[in-house]
């Protein structure tokens, strides 16, 4: 570090300290291993959780309702992100939603950016950003939709596997 002399201005010295601290912080963060293609810390449990989410993503693209339902916990509950309760549904409602929506889909592309996984006991929260493009068949003809949004997936382990309890 530079020593303050009559030729060194205090602002330059402060800038030098800030740069050195910033380099130390970013260098320290670089040592955390992440699952390739994600921002998620790489460990066995996180890999299992991301793989379950990837099965969900593939099943959605393949319009595979049976696999989607198999990934849902019997206690699945969706509040649809609204304050009113008339659009909330549980596992039985999920079956109907999957069958209805998959029937209307012609093609689907669904990408997931995994941002964070937090595990507490048998519960996990997965912060994602999805980028979805899909073609829907309607009475007025086919239409294309594109959506990008952040959301959180909730999973629960039954001791053998992780299942979705919200956020499908």
Backbone as a chain_set.jsonl record, in Angstrom:
{"seq": "XXXXXXXXXXXXXXXXXXXXXXXXXXXXXXXXXXXXXXXXXXXXXXXXXXXXXXXXXXXXXXXXXXXXXXXXXXXXXXXXXXXXXXXXXXXXXXXXXXXXXXXXXXXXXXXXXXXXXXXXXXXXXXXXXXXXXXXXXXXXXXXXXXXXXXXXXXXXXXXXXXXXXXXX", "coords": {"N": [[0.845, -1.16, 0.0], [0.454, 2.283, -0.677], [2.332, 4.834, 0.92], [1.371, 7.771, 2.57], [2.588, 10.7, 1.328], [3.993, 13.926, 0.702], [3.527, 14.032, -1.954], [1.478, 12.247, -2.414], [-1.939, 12.074, -2.663], [-4.656, 12.129, -0.281], [-7.125, 11.087, -1.244], [-6.371, 9.364, -3.324], [-5.004, 7.452, -1.87], [-7.118, 6.371, -0.343], [-8.688, 5.319, -2.416], [-6.953, 3.329, -3.328], [-6.995, 1.577, -1.124], [-9.706, 0.806, -1.174], [-9.85, -0.516, -3.671], [-8.064, -2.671, -3.204], [-9.406, -4.014, -1.119], [-11.787, -4.697, -2.447], [-10.782, -6.427, -4.407], [-9.881, -8.477, -2.774], [-12.298, -9.406, -1.681], [-13.743, -10.29, -3.966], [-12.008, -12.229, -4.906], [-12.03, -14.04, -2.814], [-14.696, -14.928, -2.943], [-14.682, -16.3, -5.318], [-13.785, -18.824, -4.8], [-15.834, -20.513, -4.082], [-17.431, -23.369, -5.074], [-19.739, -23.979, -7.673], [-22.703, -25.567, -8.952], [-22.366, -26.551, -12.258], [-23.515, -24.266, -14.719], [-25.293, -22.985, -13.067], [-26.091, -20.834, -10.226], [-25.796, -22.011, -7.866], [-24.538, -23.395, -4.872], [-22.271, -26.096, -4.964], [-23.034, -29.166, -3.881], [-23.896, -32.454, -2.641], [-26.625, -32.623, -1.819], [-27.792, -30.274, -2.909], [-27.345, -30.804, -5.612], [-29.061, -33.019, -5.972], [-31.537, -31.773, -5.564], [-31.602, -29.82, -7.627], [-31.577, -31.579, -9.778], [-34.104, -32.82, -9.509], [-35.707, -30.616, -10.067], [-34.912, -30.239, -12.701], [-35.941, -32.58, -13.847], [-38.623, -31.954, -13.635], [-38.663, -29.699, -15.366], [-37.978, -30.908, -17.843], [-40.135, -32.718, -18.088], [-42.231, -30.926, -18.339], [-41.598, -29.681, -20.791], [-41.863, -31.914, -22.407], [-44.489, -32.369, -22.139], [-45.463, -34.188, -20.264], [-47.647, -35.315, -18.272], [-47.993, -37.361, -16.348], [-45.435, -37.721, -15.206], [-45.056, -35.158, -14.135], [-47.076, -35.116, -12.156], [-46.128, -37.21, -10.579], [-43.93, -36.02, -9.457], [-44.982, -34.328, -7.627], [-45.792, -33.627, -4.259], [-48.073, -35.311, -2.026], [-49.192, -33.415, -0.317], [-49.239, -31.105, -1.782], [-49.689, -27.643, -2.429], [-50.981, -24.782, -3.873], [-50.998, -21.32, -3.985], [-51.332, -19.582, -6.002], [-50.211, -17.083, -6.026], [-51.818, -14.932, -5.423], [-53.901, -12.713, -3.423], [-56.489, -13.58, -2.922], [-58.498, -16.45, -2.127], [-59.897, -18.099, -3.882], [-58.624, -19.091, -6.117], [-56.796, -20.887, -5.279], [-55.294, -24.151, -4.893], [-54.98, -27.683, -4.163], [-53.357, -30.915, -4.233], [-55.212, -32.496, -5.726], [-56.444, -30.499, -7.248], [-54.196, -29.698, -8.647], [-53.798, -31.866, -10.354], [-55.949, -31.489, -12.14], [-55.309, -28.947, -13.177], [-52.864, -29.49, -14.468], [-53.673, -31.412, -16.418], [-55.542, -29.888, -17.921], [-54.044, -27.614, -18.771], [-51.831, -28.78, -20.105], [-53.136, -30.043, -22.189], [-53.87, -27.911, -23.79], [-51.463, -26.947, -24.694], [-49.254, -26.741, -27.424], [-46.533, -26.611, -28.198], [-43.581, -26.332, -26.158], [-41.007, -24.495, -24.631], [-38.868, -24.389, -21.993], [-36.807, -22.845, -19.921], [-34.621, -22.821, -17.093], [-33.038, -20.778, -14.766], [-31.045, -21.385, -12.169], [-30.827, -19.918, -9.098], [-30.567, -19.901, -6.267], [-30.421, -22.263, -3.615], [-31.911, -23.227, -0.682], [-31.824, -25.152, 2.187], [-33.628, -26.515, 4.85], [-33.813, -28.725, 7.2], [-36.16, -31.071, 6.243], [-37.152, -29.544, 4.239], [-36.946, -27.529, 1.296], [-36.103, -24.564, -0.475], [-36.103, -23.159, -3.643], [-34.781, -20.698, -5.525], [-35.542, -19.353, -8.586], [-35.233, -18.216, -12.004], [-37.37, -18.283, -14.62], [-37.646, -18.86, -18.139], [-39.89, -18.96, -20.483], [-41.304, -20.142, -23.476], [-44.123, -20.723, -25.403], [-46.613, -22.424, -27.357], [-49.998, -22.077, -27.677], [-53.057, -23.687, -28.169], [-56.061, -22.249, -29.101], [-59.606, -21.382, -29.208], [-59.73, -19.454, -31.121], [-57.597, -19.937, -32.709], [-54.058, -20.767, -32.908], [-51.689, -19.382, -30.589], [-48.719, -17.665, -29.687], [-46.794, -17.417, -26.717], [-44.62, -15.71, -24.477], [-42.807, -15.776, -21.55], [-41.0, -14.438, -18.846], [-39.851, -14.75, -15.639], [-39.308, -14.383, -12.087], [-39.363, -16.832, -9.545], [-40.234, -18.926, -6.731], [-39.593, -22.21, -5.841], [-40.898, -24.77, -3.833], [-39.875, -27.558, -2.024], [-40.147, -30.822, -0.528], [-38.645, -33.352, 1.376], [-39.171, -36.814, 1.545], [-37.548, -38.448, 2.84], [-36.458, -40.172, 1.058], [-36.665, -39.046, -1.436], [-36.981, -35.875, -3.163], [-39.847, -33.855, -3.344], [-42.229, -31.738, -4.985], [-43.887, -29.215, -3.195], [-44.98, -26.779, -3.615], [-45.156, -24.33, -6.249], [-45.006, -25.396, -8.839]], "CA": [[0.0, 0.0, 0.0], [1.235, 3.525, -0.76], [2.439, 5.632, 2.137], [1.029, 9.158, 2.269], [3.692, 11.66, 1.324], [3.526, 15.216, 0.21], [3.139, 13.852, -3.345], [0.342, 11.339, -2.473], [-3.161, 12.706, -2.17], [-5.445, 11.228, 0.56], [-8.152, 10.434, -2.057], [-5.716, 8.271, -4.045], [-4.722, 6.42, -0.877], [-8.397, 5.738, -0.036], [-9.055, 4.538, -3.592], [-6.093, 2.153, -3.312], [-7.521, 0.673, -0.096], [-10.981, 0.273, -1.666], [-9.546, -1.48, -4.735], [-7.47, -3.859, -2.591], [-10.472, -4.718, -0.398], [-12.685, -5.271, -3.449], [-10.094, -7.578, -4.994], [-9.878, -9.541, -1.773], [-13.659, -9.939, -1.554], [-14.11, -11.045, -5.154], [-11.141, -13.399, -4.977], [-12.531, -14.976, -1.814], [-15.958, -15.496, -3.417], [-14.432, -17.156, -6.468], [-13.406, -20.159, -4.385], [-17.029, -21.319, -3.858], [-17.793, -24.167, -6.251], [-21.159, -23.99, -7.977], [-23.142, -26.57, -9.922], [-22.197, -25.946, -13.583], [-24.694, -23.69, -15.338], [-26.175, -22.416, -12.038], [-25.454, -20.009, -9.213], [-26.069, -22.795, -6.663], [-23.373, -24.068, -4.283], [-22.176, -27.49, -5.393], [-22.948, -30.237, -2.892], [-24.749, -33.595, -3.009], [-28.034, -32.316, -1.609], [-28.203, -29.287, -3.909], [-27.398, -31.485, -6.915], [-30.302, -33.811, -5.992], [-32.664, -30.842, -5.68], [-31.585, -29.265, -8.982], [-31.959, -32.665, -10.693], [-35.564, -32.954, -9.436], [-36.243, -29.476, -10.812], [-34.654, -30.509, -14.118], [-36.944, -33.57, -14.272], [-39.844, -31.162, -13.813], [-38.515, -28.893, -16.582], [-38.062, -31.804, -19.009], [-41.501, -33.242, -18.178], [-43.057, -29.839, -18.85], [-41.319, -29.55, -22.228], [-42.371, -33.115, -23.085], [-45.921, -32.406, -21.826], [-45.615, -35.487, -19.597], [-48.445, -35.084, -17.077], [-47.778, -38.416, -15.35], [-44.195, -37.412, -14.492], [-45.301, -33.954, -13.34], [-47.83, -35.514, -10.961], [-45.26, -38.057, -9.749], [-42.98, -35.135, -8.775], [-45.719, -33.512, -6.664], [-46.06, -34.206, -2.936], [-49.517, -35.381, -1.757], [-49.604, -32.188, 0.374], [-48.999, -29.965, -2.668], [-50.664, -26.561, -2.297], [-50.612, -23.616, -4.672], [-51.855, -20.162, -3.709], [-51.357, -18.833, -7.264], [-49.589, -15.777, -5.861], [-52.828, -13.883, -5.287], [-54.415, -12.634, -2.059], [-57.776, -14.25, -2.756], [-58.36, -17.895, -1.993], [-60.703, -18.891, -4.809], [-57.792, -19.693, -7.16], [-55.846, -21.794, -4.626], [-55.631, -25.564, -5.092], [-54.099, -28.697, -3.609], [-52.899, -31.959, -5.144], [-56.282, -32.85, -6.675], [-56.56, -29.373, -8.172], [-53.01, -29.732, -9.506], [-54.082, -32.841, -11.427], [-56.832, -30.844, -13.116], [-54.55, -27.866, -13.825], [-51.9, -30.106, -15.387], [-54.392, -31.998, -17.56], [-56.147, -28.817, -18.724], [-53.031, -26.768, -19.415], [-51.033, -29.568, -21.053], [-53.967, -30.302, -23.365], [-53.9, -26.702, -24.623], [-50.122, -26.646, -25.201], [-48.783, -27.416, -28.635], [-45.088, -26.733, -28.009], [-43.095, -25.64, -24.971], [-39.582, -24.398, -24.314], [-38.859, -23.899, -20.611], [-35.448, -22.799, -19.368], [-34.556, -22.405, -15.697], [-31.775, -20.31, -14.209], [-31.07, -21.681, -10.74], [-30.131, -18.841, -8.418], [-30.221, -20.218, -4.886], [-31.11, -23.363, -2.948], [-31.784, -23.191, 0.776], [-32.402, -26.356, 2.784], [-33.833, -26.483, 6.293], [-34.411, -30.02, 7.536], [-36.722, -31.79, 5.09], [-37.74, -28.552, 3.334], [-36.005, -26.79, 0.45], [-36.598, -23.473, -1.308], [-35.249, -22.97, -4.809], [-35.049, -19.443, -6.222], [-35.243, -19.511, -10.008], [-35.809, -17.36, -13.035], [-37.711, -19.121, -15.769], [-37.828, -18.223, -19.439], [-40.763, -19.924, -21.148], [-41.982, -19.822, -24.73], [-45.032, -21.836, -25.672], [-47.678, -22.237, -28.328], [-51.256, -22.526, -27.083], [-54.192, -23.807, -29.072], [-57.277, -21.619, -28.579], [-60.739, -21.425, -30.137], [-59.471, -18.473, -32.175], [-56.357, -20.307, -33.366], [-52.866, -20.887, -32.07], [-50.99, -18.149, -30.264], [-47.436, -17.836, -29.011], [-46.588, -16.631, -25.5], [-43.256, -15.733, -23.933], [-42.811, -15.244, -20.186], [-39.781, -14.503, -18.049], [-40.244, -14.325, -14.304], [-38.65, -14.991, -10.932], [-40.289, -17.506, -8.649], [-39.621, -19.823, -5.765], [-40.124, -23.571, -5.795], [-40.799, -25.377, -2.508], [-39.823, -29.013, -2.064], [-40.067, -31.509, 0.756], [-38.079, -34.689, 1.255], [-39.844, -37.864, 2.327], [-36.469, -39.293, 3.321], [-35.897, -40.906, -0.086], [-36.655, -38.197, -2.636], [-37.532, -34.534, -3.027], [-41.095, -33.671, -4.081], [-42.742, -30.372, -5.01], [-45.045, -28.889, -2.362], [-45.511, -25.539, -4.179], [-44.333, -23.669, -7.264], [-44.909, -26.066, -10.156]], "C": [[0.898, 1.232, 0.0], [1.213, 4.241, 0.579], [2.167, 7.079, 1.753], [2.273, 10.024, 2.373], [3.129, 12.977, 0.826], [3.066, 15.101, -1.24], [1.919, 12.937, -3.495], [-0.873, 12.016, -1.879], [-3.956, 11.7, -1.345], [-6.513, 10.479, -0.239], [-7.587, 9.243, -2.826], [-5.445, 7.114, -3.086], [-6.006, 5.663, -0.526], [-8.839, 4.855, -1.194], [-8.241, 3.248, -3.655], [-6.612, 1.127, -2.307], [-8.817, 0.02, -0.579], [-10.747, -0.784, -2.734], [-8.982, -2.765, -4.152], [-8.516, -4.679, -1.835], [-11.405, -5.4, -1.387], [-12.059, -6.49, -4.106], [-10.086, -8.756, -4.023], [-11.23, -10.187, -1.634], [-14.011, -10.786, -2.762], [-13.246, -12.284, -5.308], [-11.616, -14.457, -3.998], [-13.804, -15.648, -2.271], [-15.742, -16.479, -4.551], [-14.11, -18.589, -6.06], [-14.61, -21.064, -4.101], [-17.366, -22.053, -5.152], [-19.297, -24.148, -6.432], [-21.454, -25.121, -8.96], [-23.036, -25.913, -11.295], [-23.522, -25.476, -14.174], [-25.674, -23.065, -14.361], [-25.386, -21.437, -11.178], [-25.564, -20.699, -7.858], [-24.798, -23.489, -6.182], [-23.415, -25.555, -4.613], [-21.983, -28.414, -4.19], [-23.978, -31.293, -3.273], [-26.227, -33.251, -2.919], [-28.557, -31.312, -2.645], [-28.283, -29.898, -5.299], [-28.672, -32.315, -7.048], [-31.509, -32.906, -6.231], [-32.735, -30.252, -7.088], [-31.991, -30.34, -9.988], [-33.468, -32.896, -10.676], [-36.221, -31.818, -10.224], [-36.03, -29.646, -12.311], [-35.604, -31.584, -14.661], [-38.282, -32.879, -14.526], [-39.787, -30.378, -15.125], [-38.658, -29.751, -17.834], [-39.478, -32.346, -19.191], [-42.449, -32.176, -18.728], [-42.85, -29.674, -20.353], [-41.864, -30.731, -23.018], [-43.873, -33.29, -22.889], [-46.303, -33.747, -21.202], [-46.316, -35.293, -18.249], [-48.21, -36.108, -15.979], [-46.511, -38.142, -14.541], [-44.369, -36.171, -13.629], [-46.05, -34.301, -12.05], [-46.986, -36.368, -10.026], [-44.248, -37.222, -8.967], [-43.654, -34.278, -7.7], [-45.982, -34.303, -5.379], [-47.575, -34.286, -2.74], [-50.059, -34.138, -1.033], [-49.378, -30.934, -0.473], [-50.096, -28.926, -2.467], [-50.148, -25.344, -3.043], [-51.565, -22.475, -4.36], [-51.934, -19.22, -4.909], [-50.818, -17.416, -7.15], [-50.573, -14.629, -5.748], [-53.36, -13.855, -3.855], [-55.753, -13.34, -1.855], [-57.603, -15.762, -2.788], [-59.094, -18.723, -3.021], [-59.905, -19.506, -5.962], [-56.712, -20.609, -6.576], [-56.271, -23.239, -4.893], [-54.569, -26.45, -4.469], [-53.729, -29.721, -4.675], [-53.964, -32.324, -6.177], [-56.501, -31.748, -7.696], [-55.385, -29.321, -9.137], [-53.21, -30.711, -10.657], [-54.907, -32.193, -12.535], [-56.1, -29.748, -13.881], [-53.581, -28.44, -14.847], [-52.605, -30.654, -16.619], [-54.953, -30.925, -18.486], [-55.087, -28.029, -19.482], [-52.183, -27.539, -20.421], [-51.824, -29.843, -22.322], [-53.979, -29.109, -24.318], [-52.537, -26.394, -25.258], [-49.798, -27.445, -26.451], [-47.283, -27.658, -28.553], [-44.678, -25.894, -26.798], [-41.569, -25.637, -24.972], [-39.528, -23.738, -22.946], [-37.44, -23.995, -20.08], [-35.513, -22.292, -17.93], [-33.139, -21.959, -15.374], [-31.888, -20.507, -12.699], [-30.216, -20.658, -10.016], [-29.701, -19.206, -7.008], [-31.052, -21.402, -4.414], [-30.841, -23.212, -1.461], [-32.514, -24.401, 1.339], [-32.477, -26.166, 4.289], [-34.561, -27.763, 6.67], [-34.863, -30.743, 6.282], [-37.35, -30.845, 4.066], [-36.645, -27.845, 2.545], [-36.751, -25.717, -0.32], [-35.598, -23.277, -2.43], [-35.675, -21.678, -5.5], [-34.6, -19.606, -7.668], [-35.728, -18.311, -10.795], [-36.11, -18.292, -14.195], [-37.909, -18.251, -16.998], [-38.607, -19.239, -20.27], [-41.332, -19.347, -22.44], [-42.874, -21.01, -25.039], [-46.103, -21.418, -26.661], [-48.936, -22.866, -27.735], [-52.316, -22.594, -28.171], [-55.419, -23.193, -28.416], [-58.392, -21.76, -29.609], [-60.522, -20.488, -31.321], [-58.173, -18.776, -32.921], [-55.195, -20.359, -32.391], [-52.275, -19.514, -31.783], [-49.722, -18.504, -29.494], [-47.37, -16.915, -27.802], [-45.114, -16.749, -25.113], [-43.312, -15.08, -22.565], [-41.457, -15.461, -19.548], [-40.159, -13.976, -16.673], [-39.379, -15.009, -13.253], [-39.718, -15.696, -10.11], [-39.516, -18.408, -7.712], [-40.361, -21.154, -5.79], [-39.905, -24.087, -4.37], [-40.831, -26.887, -2.667], [-39.755, -29.565, -0.644], [-39.529, -32.913, 0.5], [-38.89, -35.649, 2.108], [-38.816, -38.842, 2.899], [-35.783, -40.062, 2.209], [-35.769, -40.035, -1.33], [-37.294, -36.856, -2.308], [-38.76, -34.426, -3.901], [-41.554, -32.218, -3.972], [-43.916, -30.236, -4.057], [-45.67, -27.557, -2.785], [-44.583, -25.068, -5.295], [-44.204, -24.373, -8.581], [-45.493, -25.179, -11.235]], "O": [[1.971, 1.226, 0.602], [0.2, 4.25, 1.279], [2.667, 7.562, 0.737], [2.927, 10.059, 3.415], [1.933, 13.105, 0.566], [2.313, 15.948, -1.722], [1.366, 12.846, -4.591], [-0.848, 12.476, -0.737], [-3.941, 10.513, -1.671], [-6.785, 9.319, 0.07], [-8.259, 8.22, -2.962], [-5.629, 5.948, -3.436], [-5.984, 4.437, -0.421], [-9.32, 3.745, -0.968], [-8.776, 2.193, -3.996], [-6.662, -0.065, -2.61], [-9.003, -1.186, -0.412], [-11.379, -1.841, -2.706], [-9.384, -3.852, -4.568], [-8.508, -5.908, -1.906], [-11.776, -6.557, -1.191], [-12.743, -7.487, -4.337], [-10.268, -9.904, -4.43], [-11.315, -11.406, -1.483], [-14.526, -11.893, -2.606], [-13.728, -13.304, -5.802], [-11.608, -15.646, -4.317], [-13.988, -16.838, -2.013], [-16.539, -17.401, -4.73], [-14.158, -19.486, -6.9], [-14.433, -22.265, -3.899], [-17.561, -21.43, -6.196], [-20.047, -24.285, -5.465], [-20.577, -25.57, -9.698], [-23.566, -24.818, -11.486], [-24.521, -26.194, -14.135], [-26.765, -22.654, -14.756], [-24.186, -21.236, -11.371], [-25.441, -20.051, -6.818], [-24.071, -24.093, -6.971], [-24.469, -26.188, -4.547], [-20.922, -28.441, -3.568], [-24.832, -31.055, -4.127], [-26.995, -33.551, -3.833], [-29.646, -31.492, -3.191], [-29.174, -29.562, -6.079], [-29.299, -32.322, -8.108], [-32.397, -33.242, -7.014], [-33.814, -30.19, -7.677], [-32.686, -30.037, -10.958], [-34.058, -33.144, -11.727], [-37.181, -32.043, -10.961], [-36.877, -29.239, -13.107], [-36.026, -31.505, -15.815], [-38.979, -33.175, -15.497], [-40.742, -30.388, -15.902], [-39.363, -29.381, -18.772], [-39.972, -32.425, -20.316], [-43.362, -32.488, -19.493], [-43.817, -29.542, -21.103], [-42.282, -30.574, -24.165], [-44.466, -34.238, -23.404], [-47.314, -34.355, -21.554], [-45.664, -35.129, -17.217], [-48.226, -35.761, -14.798], [-46.509, -38.31, -13.322], [-43.878, -36.134, -12.5], [-45.688, -33.826, -10.974], [-47.116, -36.262, -8.807], [-43.759, -37.661, -7.926], [-42.974, -33.581, -6.947], [-46.343, -35.479, -5.413], [-48.299, -33.421, -3.233], [-51.251, -33.842, -1.123], [-49.332, -29.825, 0.06], [-51.273, -29.265, -2.349], [-49.003, -24.931, -2.857], [-52.782, -22.628, -4.452], [-52.552, -18.16, -4.818], [-50.954, -16.627, -8.086], [-50.203, -13.473, -5.955], [-53.28, -14.859, -3.147], [-56.111, -13.665, -0.723], [-56.671, -16.28, -3.402], [-58.937, -19.944, -3.042], [-60.427, -20.339, -6.703], [-55.818, -21.054, -7.296], [-57.452, -23.521, -5.093], [-53.425, -26.041, -4.272], [-53.781, -29.433, -5.871], [-53.662, -32.449, -7.364], [-56.72, -32.024, -8.875], [-55.544, -28.948, -10.299], [-52.84, -30.425, -11.795], [-54.597, -32.334, -13.718], [-56.252, -29.631, -15.097], [-53.485, -27.937, -15.966], [-52.181, -30.391, -17.744], [-54.847, -31.044, -19.707], [-55.212, -27.803, -20.685], [-51.85, -27.009, -21.48], [-51.254, -29.876, -23.413], [-54.088, -29.289, -25.531], [-52.465, -25.663, -26.246], [-50.033, -28.651, -26.526], [-46.81, -28.766, -28.804], [-45.318, -24.9, -26.457], [-40.93, -26.645, -25.274], [-40.076, -22.652, -22.755], [-36.933, -25.087, -19.821], [-36.343, -21.448, -17.591], [-32.169, -22.659, -15.665], [-32.715, -19.879, -12.038], [-29.02, -20.54, -10.283], [-28.595, -18.864, -6.59], [-32.225, -21.534, -4.761], [-29.693, -23.086, -1.033], [-33.675, -24.647, 1.012], [-31.522, -25.717, 4.923], [-35.773, -27.878, 6.484], [-34.071, -30.999, 5.375], [-38.008, -31.297, 3.128], [-35.556, -27.594, 3.061], [-37.881, -25.923, -0.763], [-34.39, -23.233, -2.198], [-36.795, -21.576, -6.0], [-33.45, -19.947, -7.947], [-36.525, -17.505, -10.315], [-35.231, -18.997, -14.692], [-38.284, -17.082, -16.912], [-38.058, -20.25, -20.706], [-41.784, -18.202, -22.478], [-42.445, -22.16, -24.952], [-46.451, -20.244, -26.788], [-48.938, -24.034, -27.344], [-52.454, -21.681, -28.985], [-55.781, -23.569, -27.301], [-58.16, -22.2, -30.735], [-61.071, -20.708, -32.401], [-57.701, -17.94, -33.692], [-55.333, -20.037, -31.211], [-52.345, -18.604, -32.609], [-49.663, -19.492, -28.762], [-47.832, -15.775, -27.852], [-44.459, -17.755, -25.388], [-43.804, -13.96, -22.427], [-40.845, -16.52, -19.687], [-40.72, -12.887, -16.55], [-38.798, -16.067, -13.493], [-40.844, -15.212, -9.994], [-38.316, -18.626, -7.873], [-41.591, -21.204, -5.764], [-38.849, -23.864, -3.778], [-41.696, -27.434, -3.351], [-39.364, -28.877, 0.299], [-39.909, -33.573, -0.467], [-39.25, -35.341, 3.244], [-39.167, -39.92, 3.38], [-34.665, -40.55, 2.38], [-34.893, -40.248, -2.168], [-38.031, -36.711, -1.333], [-38.743, -34.845, -5.058], [-41.29, -31.553, -2.97], [-44.844, -31.045, -4.096], [-46.779, -27.238, -2.356], [-43.388, -25.362, -5.293], [-43.361, -23.989, -9.392], [-45.507, -25.559, -12.406]]}, "num_chains": 1, "name": "protein.A"}
